[in-house]
Amino acid sequence: CSLSASAFRSLSGLGSDDPEVHILTVQEARSLSNEIEDRFELRHESPQIIIFSDGEPIFNASHRRATFETVREFMSGIETQKPSA
């Protein structure tokens, strides 16, 4: 769909300083998509971005919010909350 294509293009803007990205194409990996949905109780929406930390989802955005700007905004919020060394 056009939203998924737009999200894919947007995520190509992530760089080496951004979180590692893995793309799951639901049509090619339905069982993995179902496992993620069941294990983490996250309703599948497409396109969708899920950020994990320590094996647990800490952020979920879908549809028009599935952009690299949304990821960077969320990650910058985490960075500002980290205690300084």
Secondary structure by P-SEA (a helix, b strand, c coil): caaaaaaaaaaccccccccbbbbbcccccaaaaaaaaaaccccccccbbbbbcccccccccccccccaaaaaaaaaaaaaacccc
